[in-house]
């Protein structure tokens, strides 16, 4: 299924997308729900960030080529950091370039959306706890990341976590093409089969550190090819089997 969170007039709803239509659901995608007979053309609704996470847990250096371009060793264990819920925006929303930074980078990632409370879950059981997968852009103030030596400030500004445009539940997260385009030009091209730690092991590891709640999002790391954005740029994350997440820098 393809799940979306939509704004219909003044009402926020969850829907299942069927071709060019949004079929509203009764209940919650994070629990029990039923499809209704209420259907709207996609052109009549606004797509929002498909989840409102309590936190976004991200993974650093999960592609060997990205570790090499960053002049850092490939990690023996996942490197974790958190982006706050206030960093999350949806498709076509603006990434705001803060005055505090002089270099703002894109980072295309596969996002994983949690459906059920996860704590101490083994890799073989992980998929039972997931709603599905989405596109994510781990926007980073690169100069501040290097200056601070730890990553909280550089990753946490408002608007620094575009996700969307929807969530799909029927892809192989460990073997999909992932790309990033800046103003229509390719900047990152890879496949999640290049993960250092695959999706199941990542989520299991994180669940042994902290409890993941329904709606939480995990960013699985970015491939090589990171680079800067400037005001006016349009950045697009494309992931095979999911779709395209576009945002403009302002």
ABEGO torsion letter per residue (X at the ends): XBBBBBBBEABBBBBBBBEABBBBBBEBAABBBBBBABBBBAAABBBBBABBBABBBBBBGABAAAAAAAGBBBBABBBBBBBBAAABBBBGBBBBBBAABABBBBBBBBBBBBABBBBGBBAAAAAAABAEBBBBBBBBBAAAAAAAGBAAAAAABBGABBBOABBBAABBAABBBBBBBBGGBBABBBBAAABABBAAAAAAAAAAABBBBBGBBBBAEBBBGBBBBBBGBBBBBBBBGAEBBBBBBX
